[in-house]
Amino acid sequence: MTNEIIKLQEVSNYNKSEIAIVKNQCAAGTTDLEFAYFLSVTKTSGLNPLAKEVWCYPQLTKNGRKIVIFAGKDGFLRKAQEMPNFSCVNSCEVCANDKFDMGAKDGKVFVEHYFSTANRGGVVGAYAIVELKDGGKVIEWADIKDYDKKQNAWSSHQAEMIKKVATVHALKKVANLSGVYAEEDFDIRDGKAFTRETTAVETNADTLREKTSNMIVEQQIKLIFVLLPKKGKNIESMLAHYKKEKIEEFSYEDAQNIIMMLERCPDIEVKKDVAAIEVEPTIGKKEPMSVGGKKIKETMEANEAKKQMKAEMSARYEELAKKVFNDLTAEEQEFVKDFEEGKFNQPL
């Protein structure tokens, strides 16, 4: 037995055969120093690599090579169960046709989820809830488009895989395991770990495509500029509220929500003794106009913008309707549902 094996036994409490198994199955490609560190972490955390609770991969970073240590669902669950306040954990997938709401109210996180067994639509994500004995809850959400690898188990058991992601994230918060990660948050290629945000070319392309196809459109911009002065608001305060530098940074959905919000606001009262008011410079040519004439022009411009926007939304719906519903993104599925339910049929 070499001095190296003796040292590894000291940091792990494994015998020679067990060390060889762990090295081969759970830490392949690591250097002796990296493997020793891995064994030290498993000993400190109490995670068992022989039970497939923990493993590691090398990672190349700007600051050099290091190893990333991962734990599986079973490992996080066992450590969470060791916490005195842990009660249980439950998870469920969310589909496109489900009624789902998740948020915070009165300082407490809540989940409302209703669905029928028929025609639930494609999986859009999953949530996990860890119940604590003191009545508290830890709730985590995982979006399918952020994790679906469209291969292996993700192709055949999509709901189970995304539930596992949400469950692991919730358990990790309760288990209090620092420096141990979920493998689903990384790309594993050729026995090495890569951060998903910067290494997968296809992921960057998808993100760029999604951003460029989901930006605010010209007709929405025109309608917002028509509505703002009518409601006694201005573009500067709106941008400051949403922490944007210019209106072009809004997404299509953000702009639609802003328009609906403005339409619900009451019009400001216009003083009758005002002789002349200039039209908003961003809408058209500056020219004095009576109050009545200004309101008529604003109404005509708003109606025209709405007509053009409805035509654009109809065209977008017709294009999406040609595709298989389950192949659409969550945002596209939501748009199709809202369109078919008539939510965009605002009266002119």
MIMITI-693624 format. One line per field, with one value per residue: x, y, z of N, C-alpha, C in turn; residue in three letters; residue number from 0. Coordinates in steps of 0.001 Angstrom, whole numbers. Layout:
BEGIN
n.x <- (X/...)
n.y <- (Y/...)
n.z <- (Z/...)
ca.x <- (X/...)
ca.y <- (Y/...)
ca.z <- (Z/...)
c.x <- (X/...)
c.y <- (Y/...)
c.z <- (Z/...)
resn <- (ALA/...)
resi <- (NUM/...)
! end
This chain:
BEGIN
n.x <- (860/665/2013/319/-2238/-2618/-2825/-5184/-6992/-7000/-8336/-10836/-11847/-12312/-11553/-8817/-9861/-12395/-11739/-10614/-12887/-14555/-12978/-12979/-15731/-16968/-15303/-13856/-11132/-10040/-7317/-4808/-4721/-7142/-8933/-8449/-9427/-12126/-12834/-12479/-14512/-16776/-16577/-16819/-19377/-20955/-22093/-22516/-20512/-20433/-23028/-24057/-24715/-23193/-20854/-18267/-16920/-14270/-13639/-12982/-11990/-11760/-9948/-8426/-8198/-10634/-12598/-16008/-18459/-21146/-24434/-27017/-30633/-31319/-29217/-29460/-32005/-31666/-29929/-31547/-33568/-32263/-32320/-33769/-36154/-37365/-40117/-41644/-41539/-42967/-43863/-44877/-45722/-46348/-48646/-49429/-52171/-53071/-54390/-52511/-50808/-48313/-46680/-46098/-47708/-48706/-46225/-45788/-45056/-47007/-48807/-51053/-52797/-54567/-56013/-57317/-57629/-57776/-56449/-54219/-52153/-48777/-45813/-44736/-43210/-42220/-42956/-41734/-42404/-41217/-42208/-42126/-41719/-42353/-44350/-43533/-42583/-40671/-40414/-39840/-39400/-39092/-38349/-39289/-38052/-35574/-34167/-34706/-33172/-33817/-33176/-32347/-33579/-35063/-36554/-38397/-39469/-40370/-41899/-41238/-38514/-38284/-39625/-37863/-35710/-36820/-37373/-34810/-33615/-35220/-34788/-32055/-31843/-32834/-31219/-28779/-26197/-23297/-21289/-21885/-23472/-26310/-26477/-28040/-27868/-25659/-23737/-22663/-20010/-17968/-16858/-16431/-17383/-19430/-20457/-23797/-24653/-22650/-21352/-22743/-23364/-25741/-27612/-27094/-27764/-30500/-31399/-30781/-32356/-34889/-34981/-34819/-37114/-39147/-39491/-40698/-43106/-43527/-46131/-47109/-45460/-46292/-48970/-48636/-47416/-49541/-51413/-50188/-50091/-52848/-53595/-52365/-49688/-46117/-43381/-40851/-41223/-42398/-40357/-38471/-39816/-39914/-37254/-35835/-33912/-34727/-37681/-37621/-36488/-38366/-40207/-42421/-44618/-44428/-44963/-47577/-48899/-48480/-49954/-52577/-52828/-52673/-54958/-56934/-56736/-58220/-59037/-57313/-58628/-59281/-58582/-60987/-60380/-58048/-56433/-54963/-53203/-50232/-49575/-48223/-44761/-43450/-45311/-46174/-46039/-45375/-48027/-50288/-53404/-56869/-58446/-60568/-60111/-57619/-58175/-59814/-58023/-56146/-57734/-58331/-55740/-55068/-57020/-56282/-53715/-54377/-55849/-53874/-52144/-53766/-54075/-51448/-51115/-52996/-51841/-49548/-50693/-51851/-49545/-48331/-50327/-50056/-48131/-47136/-48690/-47403/-44776/-44279/-42893/-43206/-44117/-45181/-47212/-48865/-49631/-51134/-53255/-54415/-55184/-57061/-58976/-59948/-58840/-57456/-59201/-59943/-62303/-62516)
n.y <- (-1194/2101/5332/7291/6085/5533/8133/8963/7223/8204/10677/9900/7530/5215/1918/421/-854/296/2961/2813/2120/4355/6346/5516/5433/7770/9979/10232/11154/13055/14712/13545/15300/16690/14574/13857/16107/15904/13525/14436/16357/14733/13289/15293/16343/14143/12754/9909/8504/5892/5100/6495/9111/11369/12965/13997/16348/17529/21033/23622/26873/30520/31141/28935/25330/23413/21347/20384/19614/17417/16600/14156/13715/11891/12230/14964/14774/12996/14474/16676/15474/15006/17393/19030/20470/19588/18281/17121/16578/17602/17456/18706/18602/21282/22053/23391/23993/24082/25740/27955/29584/31388/32971/35685/36593/38669/38322/35605/32765/31377/28770/28109/25699/24149/21561/19503/16053/15703/16712/18440/19707/20610/20100/22742/23364/22826/22589/22448/21695/22068/21073/22383/21660/23742/25034/26555/26969/25900/26816/25989/26750/25362/25975/24507/25133/25969/23773/21423/18999/17626/14992/11549/10652/12986/13125/11045/11046/13619/15141/13945/14447/17283/17755/16585/18381/20720/19681/18980/21514/22720/21021/21376/23921/23476/21448/22585/22439/23637/24519/22296/21101/20961/18698/19238/21942/22395/21826/18707/17424/15229/14211/16482/19453/22185/25572/26353/28746/29893/28140/26436/26550/26288/26962/29684/30636/30032/31669/34213/34242/34086/36507/38421/37874/38515/41156/44493/45937/48276/49357/49006/50769/53228/53288/53316/55824/57412/56863/57551/60513/60960/59687/61107/60573/60027/59253/59178/58612/56126/54545/54740/53435/50780/50314/50761/52011/52901/52790/50783/48591/47046/43964/42183/41146/42589/45166/44814/44352/46821/48506/47507/48130/50944/51509/50880/52884/55973/58751/61870/64969/67657/71052/73515/76125/76192/77335/76346/73370/71561/68762/65614/65488/63128/61762/62997/65722/68902/70988/73616/72946/72692/71744/69920/69075/67914/65710/64222/63592/62107/59937/58834/58116/56274/54277/53484/52505/50373/48777/48053/46692/44557/43249/42437/40724/38766/37718/36655/34684/32978/32015/30598/28730/26891/25196/22355/22236/21441/21788/24426/27296/28130/30757/31185/29265/30301/32710/31759/30462/32660/34214/32582/32510/34999/37167/39291/40754/43597/46243/48815)
n.z <- (0/-907/133/-784/-975/1703/2768/1474/2631/5187/4956/4242/5379/3933/2683/785/-1548/-1739/-2161/-4704/-6193/-5800/-6970/-9651/-10338/-9397/-9524/-11884/-13962/-12319/-10648/-8280/-6104/-6446/-6170/-3529/-2254/-2953/-1576/1003/1201/957/3293/5240/4672/4925/2866/754/-1573/-2529/-2442/-4491/-3914/-4193/-6401/-8726/-11170/-13277/-13920/-16208/-15774/-15983/-14078/-13834/-13444/-11674/-9433/-9568/-7312/-7096/-5931/-5794/-6034/-3991/-2201/-1393/-287/1894/3526/4022/5478/7812/9091/11859/11518/9235/7366/5063/1445/-1606/-5077/-8335/-11788/-14117/-16617/-19912/-20151/-17580/-14640/-13002/-10395/-8736/-6114/-3798/-792/1791/2969/2713/720/-1905/-3656/-6216/-7876/-10382/-12283/-14946/-15871/-18552/-21664/-20801/-21991/-23064/-21017/-19002/-16867/-13396/-9876/-6514/-3124/54/3131/6367/9871/11563/10289/8159/4655/1849/-1402/-4739/-8201/-11457/-14762/-17816/-20252/-19549/-18779/-20248/-22072/-24277/-24897/-24188/-21011/-20807/-23081/-22933/-20342/-19465/-17580/-15106/-14994/-14898/-12535/-10790/-10926/-9752/-7214/-6233/-6064/-4090/-1878/-1560/-454/2076/3057/3520/2312/1498/-1313/-2797/-5664/-7998/-10647/-12878/-13305/-14779/-17805/-18836/-20466/-22202/-19835/-18302/-16508/-17414/-17214/-17882/-19038/-20616/-22314/-24043/-27340/-28764/-26825/-26362/-28871/-28978/-26911/-27886/-30197/-29045/-27645/-29720/-31174/-29531/-28933/-28244/-30490/-33247/-33424/-30862/-29464/-30540/-29656/-26878/-26520/-27262/-25283/-22833/-22297/-22215/-19917/-18006/-17549/-18039/-20257/-19072/-16307/-16533/-17676/-15634/-13582/-14503/-14715/-17126/-19891/-22363/-24423/-26315/-25107/-23865/-23687/-25935/-24497/-22098/-23045/-23939/-21524/-20279/-21957/-21545/-18842/-18903/-20401/-18610/-16764/-15665/-17828/-17753/-16469/-18602/-18588/-19334/-20035/-21379/-24129/-26324/-27135/-27606/-29719/-28642/-29154/-30022/-31438/-33788/-36128/-34670/-33852/-33089/-31540/-30896/-27784/-28106/-30751/-30432/-28773/-30461/-32502/-31044/-30297/-32805/-33640/-31637/-32109/-34685/-34201/-32540/-34319/-36174/-34467/-33643/-36067/-36480/-34284/-34924/-37211/-36067/-34458/-36384/-37581/-35449/-34965/-36937/-36100/-34030/-30922/-28494/-29185/-29027/-27322/-23798/-23550/-26117/-26160/-24149/-25349/-27557/-26220/-24840/-27014/-28317/-26346/-26503/-25156/-26172/-27587/-27357/-27200/-29668)
ca.x <- (0/1494/1713/-806/-3466/-2747/-3325/-6570/-7782/-7112/-9310/-12132/-12282/-12566/-10408/-8146/-10764/-13463/-11152/-10479/-14240/-15006/-12175/-13395/-17148/-17495/-14340/-12984/-10481/-9512/-5939/-4734/-5079/-8588/-9637/-8335/-10370/-13466/-13055/-12580/-15852/-17769/-16477/-17347/-20808/-21687/-22652/-21869/-20342/-20712/-24480/-24352/-25280/-22324/-19837/-17640/-16325/-13355/-14154/-11981/-12488/-10787/-8951/-7756/-8991/-11118/-13608/-17349/-19028/-22590/-25214/-28266/-31863/-31265/-28273/-30075/-33144/-31213/-29403/-32685/-34270/-31492/-32597/-34865/-37387/-37881/-41311/-41813/-41382/-43868/-43630/-45874/-45476/-47368/-48824/-49848/-53594/-53393/-54524/-51402/-50355/-47304/-46194/-45980/-48803/-48567/-44942/-45723/-45108/-48156/-48984/-52413/-52648/-55755/-55959/-58113/-56790/-57899/-55873/-53489/-51162/-47383/-45207/-44050/-42328/-42618/-42634/-41545/-42689/-40713/-42979/-41342/-42521/-42826/-45372/-42936/-42472/-39671/-41016/-38950/-39973/-38128/-38965/-38867/-37174/-34236/-33496/-34989/-32061/-34421/-32501/-32358/-34788/-35845/-37465/-39439/-40035/-40157/-42512/-40469/-37202/-38371/-39983/-36633/-34938/-37443/-37213/-33412/-33370/-35889/-34095/-30725/-31972/-33089/-30132/-27658/-24945/-22576/-20251/-22368/-24395/-27170/-25881/-28912/-27517/-24421/-23612/-21601/-19575/-16643/-16351/-16123/-18549/-19415/-21617/-24723/-24899/-21580/-20619/-23551/-23631/-27148/-28370/-26946/-28523/-31907/-31674/-30753/-33530/-36058/-34977/-35089/-38461/-40127/-39323/-41810/-43263/-43730/-47502/-47240/-44799/-47169/-50147/-48211/-47212/-50860/-52122/-49514/-50591/-54282/-53748/-51619/-48399/-45080/-42480/-39719/-41607/-42649/-39061/-37847/-40529/-39524/-35797/-35395/-33339/-35517/-38883/-37327/-35983/-39475/-40608/-43772/-45588/-44377/-45659/-49010/-49388/-48482/-51095/-53797/-52868/-52996/-56342/-57818/-56627/-59144/-58433/-57187/-59547/-58634/-59169/-61695/-59866/-56797/-56743/-54332/-52248/-49461/-49590/-46976/-43783/-43037/-46384/-46217/-45551/-45881/-48899/-51310/-54675/-57835/-58561/-61457/-59439/-56528/-58733/-60278/-56843/-55584/-58616/-58125/-54420/-55124/-57787/-55488/-52639/-54987/-56182/-52643/-51607/-54608/-53731/-50150/-51322/-53696/-50845/-48678/-51463/-51978/-48248/-48128/-51354/-49618/-47157/-47627/-48795/-46408/-43448/-44149/-42356/-44244/-44667/-45998/-48417/-49717/-50189/-52164/-54400/-55047/-55806/-58251/-59971/-60438/-58347/-56899/-60268/-60347/-63097/-61852)
ca.y <- (0/3290/6449/8026/5404/5723/9491/9006/6524/9066/11753/9382/6355/4101/1036/538/-1254/1288/4164/2555/2167/5755/7055/5107/5661/9064/11077/9917/12293/14003/14512/13016/16365/16933/13421/13959/17152/15324/12605/15242/16958/13690/12955/16412/16498/12923/12152/8637/8280/4484/5005/7402/10357/12485/12685/15255/16470/18670/22181/24598/28232/31565/31153/27641/24118/23046/20309/20746/18468/17336/15638/13795/13898/11070/12831/16162/14374/12438/15551/17484/14705/15098/18688/18853/21148/19029/17431/16317/17313/17189/18184/18454/19286/22237/21975/24644/24265/24137/27047/27954/30884/31261/34291/35973/37390/38879/37802/34159/32265/30498/28117/27684/24857/23366/20984/18309/14982/15699/17803/19398/20404/20256/20467/24037/23493/22071/23217/21545/22349/21411/21458/22408/21357/24975/25613/27239/26237/26298/26516/26239/26578/25062/26172/23425/25599/26199/22519/20310/18700/16986/13739/10540/10628/14198/12895/10077/11287/15057/15613/13445/15088/18673/17685/16279/19620/21571/19032/19099/22909/22981/20262/21955/25055/22970/20563/23433/21879/24646/23997/21095/21605/20040/18487/19807/23342/22436/20947/17719/16953/14604/14048/17773/20291/23530/26376/26294/30052/30426/27155/25751/27465/26214/27678/31098/30935/30017/32849/35370/34177/34395/37928/39237/37611/38840/42550/45407/46282/49703/49774/49095/52010/54339/53279/53727/57271/58042/56660/58172/61846/60894/59185/61959/59948/60369/58164/59143/57912/54728/53886/54653/52416/49451/50279/50690/53258/53337/51981/49620/47478/46241/42808/42255/40900/43734/46280/44510/44561/48265/49051/47133/48883/52329/51589/50799/54123/57018/59882/63060/66042/68745/72348/74099/77431/76074/77739/75471/72399/70929/67311/64990/65554/61822/61173/63570/67093/69841/72014/73961/72293/72861/70573/68940/68497/67057/64451/63454/63041/61060/58769/58225/57483/55098/53240/52984/51687/49126/47948/47489/45725/43366/42550/41800/39602/37719/37078/35848/33508/32073/31365/29622/27688/25886/24322/21477/23053/21042/22211/25862/27703/28437/32079/31031/28541/31222/33650/31045/30278/33966/34664/31760/32863/36336/38143/40444/41413/44825/47106/50041)
ca.z <- (0/-1040/1022/-1356/-553/3151/2987/1044/3645/6360/4731/3800/6136/3033/2504/-498/-2631/-1836/-2765/-6135/-6771/-5793/-7957/-10992/-10593/-8957/-9666/-13018/-14592/-11335/-10207/-6913/-5174/-6594/-5601/-2072/-1841/-3091/-460/2215/1215/1226/4716/6018/4426/5264/1664/467/-3016/-2851/-2602/-5591/-3395/-4504/-7400/-9140/-12500/-13411/-14650/-16627/-15604/-16305/-13007/-13774/-13308/-10349/-9538/-9114/-6601/-7285/-5166/-6442/-5266/-2774/-1271/-821/539/3167/4361/4464/6512/9053/9713/12828/11130/7978/7470/3847/196/-2677/-6327/-9381/-13048/-14549/-18062/-20548/-19953/-16148/-13992/-12057/-9909/-7694/-5748/-2364/-256/3232/3412/2587/-647/-2098/-4950/-6547/-9064/-10694/-13624/-15209/-16428/-20012/-22465/-19975/-22805/-22839/-19733/-19046/-15707/-12205/-8604/-5381/-1846/1262/4315/7595/11056/12196/9437/7024/3397/863/-2698/-5870/-9539/-12525/-16074/-18704/-21334/-19007/-18401/-21148/-22968/-25449/-25183/-23128/-20177/-21024/-24207/-22589/-19007/-19293/-16330/-13967/-14974/-14448/-11113/-10067/-10839/-8741/-5916/-5809/-5676/-2808/-836/-1355/459/3432/3473/3968/1799/734/-2191/-3487/-6665/-8738/-11968/-13896/-13521/-15569/-18961/-18650/-21774/-22233/-18483/-17679/-16203/-17988/-16845/-19005/-19644/-21454/-23097/-25049/-28439/-29111/-25807/-26649/-30080/-28613/-26098/-28771/-31056/-28231/-27336/-30894/-31682/-28510/-28562/-28467/-31898/-33494/-33132/-29412/-29059/-30898/-28791/-25531/-26541/-27325/-24017/-21685/-21936/-21904/-18551/-17098/-17237/-19002/-20602/-18147/-15076/-16876/-17829/-14311/-12809/-14981/-14762/-18518/-20389/-23511/-24592/-27160/-24295/-23367/-24484/-26511/-23434/-21187/-23692/-23943/-20155/-20037/-22705/-20840/-17592/-19231/-20857/-17445/-15992/-16131/-18528/-16918/-16819/-19329/-18242/-20474/-20395/-22119/-25501/-27318/-26597/-28669/-29760/-28177/-30238/-30540/-32241/-35126/-36290/-33686/-34365/-32129/-31821/-29824/-26907/-28736/-31907/-29955/-28270/-31615/-33178/-30199/-30389/-34119/-33650/-30768/-32791/-35797/-33634/-32067/-35480/-36725/-33520/-33707/-37300/-36255/-33356/-35668/-38073/-35205/-34043/-37531/-37774/-34374/-35050/-37902/-35458/-32970/-29708/-27491/-29619/-28807/-26029/-22816/-23892/-27316/-25762/-23400/-26318/-28316/-25329/-24607/-28263/-28548/-25338/-26796/-24207/-26869/-28343/-26689/-28077/-30116)
c.x <- (890/1102/496/-2130/-3703/-3321/-4792/-7477/-8007/-8180/-10694/-12696/-12711/-11327/-9887/-9083/-11869/-12965/-11022/-11836/-14736/-14274/-12682/-14823/-17615/-16545/-13364/-12408/-9923/-8051/-5958/-5166/-6580/-9393/-9591/-9301/-11797/-13783/-13219/-13965/-16912/-17757/-17105/-18862/-21623/-22362/-21835/-21730/-20632/-22209/-24973/-25054/-24470/-21271/-19238/-17124/-15325/-14052/-13015/-12595/-11412/-9655/-8226/-8723/-9400/-12088/-14922/-17973/-20544/-23194/-26499/-29451/-31814/-30330/-28847/-31232/-32690/-30676/-30521/-33433/-33542/-31727/-33829/-36196/-38026/-39091/-41452/-41589/-42330/-43579/-44718/-45474/-46635/-47424/-49478/-51298/-54009/-53644/-53511/-51023/-49397/-46770/-46076/-47130/-48665/-47285/-44792/-45852/-46284/-48114/-50453/-52346/-53892/-55617/-56913/-57200/-56813/-57247/-55199/-52460/-49750/-46871/-44459/-43094/-42812/-42253/-42482/-41765/-42123/-41509/-42075/-42254/-43040/-43879/-44828/-42853/-41315/-40200/-40041/-39661/-38850/-38852/-38403/-37880/-35756/-33466/-33690/-33851/-32512/-33685/-32578/-33666/-35653/-36842/-38640/-40125/-39842/-40686/-41684/-39121/-37278/-38820/-38747/-35790/-35494/-37249/-35801/-33118/-34005/-35172/-32727/-30780/-32149/-31897/-28896/-26310/-24248/-21492/-20623/-23508/-25283/-26625/-26711/-28585/-26247/-24595/-22442/-21242/-18156/-16026/-15959/-17404/-18367/-20643/-22504/-24862/-23859/-20957/-21430/-23941/-25107/-28012/-28275/-27756/-30011/-32279/-31728/-31982/-34786/-36132/-35371/-36492/-39538/-40032/-40574/-41876/-43657/-45129/-47755/-46616/-45697/-48363/-49800/-48030/-48530/-51550/-51503/-50046/-52071/-54510/-52954/-50278/-47386/-44101/-41331/-40050/-41862/-41337/-38366/-38493/-40091/-38013/-35275/-34832/-34108/-36642/-38621/-36819/-37111/-39732/-42019/-44821/-45617/-45164/-47162/-49615/-49470/-49683/-52411/-53948/-53264/-54449/-57325/-57793/-57613/-58381/-58343/-58189/-58775/-59341/-59760/-61095/-58526/-57085/-56177/-53305/-51519/-49559/-48241/-45973/-43441/-44099/-46375/-45673/-46177/-46795/-49976/-52634/-55602/-57917/-59425/-60800/-58327/-57064/-59223/-59091/-56215/-56408/-58415/-56785/-54404/-55866/-56994/-54354/-53178/-55306/-54935/-52050/-52434/-54295/-52413/-50283/-52044/-52738/-49914/-49390/-51557/-50674/-48006/-49103/-50978/-48675/-47835/-47569/-47691/-44987/-43226/-43504/-43508/-44913/-45579/-47291/-49392/-50379/-51323/-53426/-55146/-55772/-57103/-59352/-60486/-59940/-57778/-57952/-60805/-61175/-62339/-62568)
c.y <- (1236/4349/7243/7414/5599/7114/9606/8300/7407/10146/11224/8253/5195/3224/1157/211/-220/2573/3998/2638/3614/6562/6772/5536/7099/10235/10815/11198/13310/13700/13968/14067/16664/15805/13458/15012/16633/14395/13365/15870/15907/13308/14050/16523/15282/12272/10928/8420/6838/4238/5942/8672/11570/12040/14020/15162/17629/19803/23133/25989/29238/31600/29814/26492/23907/21893/20839/19491/18527/16323/15363/14026/13130/11674/14068/15801/13839/13523/16467/16784/14732/16417/18551/19437/20566/18138/16537/17201/16729/18024/17835/19213/20241/22190/23245/24991/24265/25583/27088/29372/30651/32646/34438/36876/37456/38247/36299/33751/31305/29895/27736/26945/23994/22816/19803/17279/14980/16935/18859/20180/19967/20738/21790/24222/22627/22872/22143/22332/21494/21955/21365/22230/22613/25694/26353/26345/26785/25859/26898/25932/26297/25146/25156/23914/25872/24901/21370/20126/17962/15714/12830/10602/11861/14009/12009/10345/12758/15566/15185/14154/16524/18735/17414/17536/20516/21003/19189/20524/23237/22283/20858/23126/24602/22181/21329/22821/22933/23990/22721/21523/20505/19918/19121/21266/23510/21586/20010/17156/16415/14518/15332/18571/21678/24292/26540/27625/30438/29406/26492/26730/27476/26951/29182/31499/30986/31264/34094/35405/34560/35887/38761/39032/38060/40302/43347/45787/47754/50170/49862/50401/53211/54428/53730/55241/58033/57986/57429/59567/61846/60490/60005/61392/60336/59219/58042/58366/56437/53957/53725/53562/51008/49285/50006/52036/53792/52338/50730/48416/46590/45047/43021/42119/42039/44906/46061/44737/46051/48915/48750/47913/50329/52483/51536/52087/55162/58125/61070/64116/67181/70046/72996/75412/77376/76329/76779/74595/71757/69420/66789/64930/64200/61210/61732/64990/67995/70860/72319/73346/72519/71598/69507/68266/67562/65704/63579/62812/61923/59790/58046/57501/56216/53965/52630/52091/50350/48200/47269/46444/44436/42548/41800/40596/38452/36967/36178/34572/32499/31325/30289/28464/26585/24864/23411/22229/22729/21440/23706/26137/28011/29773/31984/30293/29455/32224/32999/30865/31583/34456/33904/32061/34291/37419/39401/41201/42626/45682/48363/51265)
c.z <- (0/-36/543/-903/935/3452/2598/2042/4867/6180/4386/4646/5238/2962/1074/-1660/-2845/-2484/-4273/-6829/-6880/-6852/-9367/-11318/-10319/-9160/-10800/-13610/-13629/-11026/-8774/-5887/-5232/-5971/-4074/-1534/-1902/-1925/857/2340/1525/2707/5575/5890/4849/4069/1257/-1032/-3421/-3025/-3700/-5114/-3822/-5511/-7841/-10564/-12485/-14179/-14962/-16538/-15994/-15282/-12859/-13594/-11851/-10517/-8973/-8518/-6684/-6317/-5933/-5529/-3953/-1730/-596/105/1895/4098/4863/5589/7852/9785/10622/12362/9877/8229/6247/2628/-838/-3917/-7330/-10636/-13360/-16072/-18601/-20271/-18487/-15720/-12854/-11676/-8753/-7381/-4250/-1943/1257/3778/3304/1126/-777/-3499/-5090/-7878/-9234/-12108/-13714/-15856/-17947/-20621/-21600/-20789/-22446/-21497/-19893/-17871/-14564/-10968/-7536/-4098/-717/2448/5546/8810/11745/11365/8229/5798/2576/-491/-3806/-7182/-10529/-13860/-17068/-19764/-20854/-18785/-19395/-22150/-24223/-25864/-23954/-22332/-20370/-22162/-23813/-21258/-18620/-17951/-15119/-13862/-14459/-12992/-10266/-9885/-9739/-7343/-5373/-5335/-4324/-1664/-522/-376/1902/3952/3937/3594/945/-108/-2908/-4393/-7239/-10160/-13068/-14207/-14350/-16828/-18705/-20016/-21667/-20838/-17793/-17486/-16806/-17493/-18063/-19731/-20688/-22390/-24195/-26142/-28786/-28100/-26042/-27877/-29782/-27826/-26966/-29659/-30293/-27936/-28549/-31421/-30710/-28077/-28890/-29948/-32034/-33115/-31627/-28903/-29342/-29950/-27378/-25474/-26666/-25958/-22851/-21346/-21592/-20459/-17538/-16687/-18294/-19166/-19616/-16883/-15339/-16998/-16489/-13479/-13196/-15129/-16177/-18939/-21590/-23749/-25430/-26373/-23752/-24281/-25014/-25411/-22424/-21760/-23687/-22560/-19817/-20731/-21987/-19538/-17851/-19657/-19694/-16614/-16534/-16860/-17577/-17390/-17472/-19004/-19489/-20942/-21108/-23590/-26535/-26648/-27759/-28568/-29302/-29324/-30833/-31430/-33660/-35137/-35228/-34379/-33338/-32534/-30654/-29009/-27548/-29921/-31515/-29507/-29423/-32327/-32373/-30295/-31712/-34184/-32807/-31449/-33939/-35299/-33158/-33235/-36039/-35796/-33531/-34954/-37145/-35329/-34043/-36570/-37259/-34765/-35181/-37781/-36721/-34471/-36032/-37284/-34441/-31647/-28710/-27889/-29408/-27456/-25082/-23140/-25101/-27014/-25026/-24344/-27092/-27472/-25121/-25848/-28505/-27541/-25501/-25860/-24879/-27670/-27596/-27649/-28447/-29537)
resn <- (MET/THR/ASN/GLU/ILE/ILE/LYS/LEU/GLN/GLU/VAL/SER/ASN/TYR/ASN/LYS/SER/GLU/ILE/ALA/ILE/VAL/LYS/ASN/GLN/CYS/ALA/ALA/GLY/THR/THR/ASP/LEU/GLU/PHE/ALA/TYR/PHE/LEU/SER/VAL/THR/LYS/THR/SER/GLY/LEU/ASN/PRO/LEU/ALA/LYS/GLU/VAL/TRP/CYS/TYR/PRO/GLN/LEU/THR/LYS/ASN/GLY/ARG/LYS/ILE/VAL/ILE/PHE/ALA/GLY/LYS/ASP/GLY/PHE/LEU/ARG/LYS/ALA/GLN/GLU/MET/PRO/ASN/PHE/SER/CYS/VAL/ASN/SER/CYS/GLU/VAL/CYS/ALA/ASN/ASP/LYS/PHE/ASP/MET/GLY/ALA/LYS/ASP/GLY/LYS/VAL/PHE/VAL/GLU/HIS/TYR/PHE/SER/THR/ALA/ASN/ARG/GLY/GLY/VAL/VAL/GLY/ALA/TYR/ALA/ILE/VAL/GLU/LEU/LYS/ASP/GLY/GLY/LYS/VAL/ILE/GLU/TRP/ALA/ASP/ILE/LYS/ASP/TYR/ASP/LYS/LYS/GLN/ASN/ALA/TRP/SER/SER/HIS/GLN/ALA/GLU/MET/ILE/LYS/LYS/VAL/ALA/THR/VAL/HIS/ALA/LEU/LYS/LYS/VAL/ALA/ASN/LEU/SER/GLY/VAL/TYR/ALA/GLU/GLU/ASP/PHE/ASP/ILE/ARG/ASP/GLY/LYS/ALA/PHE/THR/ARG/GLU/THR/THR/ALA/VAL/GLU/THR/ASN/ALA/ASP/THR/LEU/ARG/GLU/LYS/THR/SER/ASN/MET/ILE/VAL/GLU/GLN/GLN/ILE/LYS/LEU/ILE/PHE/VAL/LEU/LEU/PRO/LYS/LYS/GLY/LYS/ASN/ILE/GLU/SER/MET/LEU/ALA/HIS/TYR/LYS/LYS/GLU/LYS/ILE/GLU/GLU/PHE/SER/TYR/GLU/ASP/ALA/GLN/ASN/ILE/ILE/MET/MET/LEU/GLU/ARG/CYS/PRO/ASP/ILE/GLU/VAL/LYS/LYS/ASP/VAL/ALA/ALA/ILE/GLU/VAL/GLU/PRO/THR/ILE/GLY/LYS/LYS/GLU/PRO/MET/SER/VAL/GLY/GLY/LYS/LYS/ILE/LYS/GLU/THR/MET/GLU/ALA/ASN/GLU/ALA/LYS/LYS/GLN/MET/LYS/ALA/GLU/MET/SER/ALA/ARG/TYR/GLU/GLU/LEU/ALA/LYS/LYS/VAL/PHE/ASN/ASP/LEU/THR/ALA/GLU/GLU/GLN/GLU/PHE/VAL/LYS/ASP/PHE/GLU/GLU/GLY/LYS/PHE/ASN/GLN/PRO/LEU)
resi <- (0/1/2/3/4/5/6/7/8/9/10/11/12/13/14/15/16/17/18/19/20/21/22/23/24/25/26/27/28/29/30/31/32/33/34/35/36/37/38/39/40/41/42/43/44/45/46/47/48/49/50/51/52/53/54/55/56/57/58/59/60/61/62/63/64/65/66/67/68/69/70/71/72/73/74/75/76/77/78/79/80/81/82/83/84/85/86/87/88/89/90/91/92/93/94/95/96/97/98/99/100/101/102/103/104/105/106/107/108/109/110/111/112/113/114/115/116/117/118/119/120/121/122/123/124/125/126/127/128/129/130/131/132/133/134/135/136/137/138/139/140/141/142/143/144/145/146/147/148/149/150/151/152/153/154/155/156/157/158/159/160/161/162/163/164/165/166/167/168/169/170/171/172/173/174/175/176/177/178/179/180/181/182/183/184/185/186/187/188/189/190/191/192/193/194/195/196/197/198/199/200/201/202/203/204/205/206/207/208/209/210/211/212/213/214/215/216/217/218/219/220/221/222/223/224/225/226/227/228/229/230/231/232/233/234/235/236/237/238/239/240/241/242/243/244/245/246/247/248/249/250/251/252/253/254/255/256/257/258/259/260/261/262/263/264/265/266/267/268/269/270/271/272/273/274/275/276/277/278/279/280/281/282/283/284/285/286/287/288/289/290/291/292/293/294/295/296/297/298/299/300/301/302/303/304/305/306/307/308/309/310/311/312/313/314/315/316/317/318/319/320/321/322/323/324/325/326/327/328/329/330/331/332/333/334/335/336/337/338/339/340/341/342/343/344/345/346/347)
! end
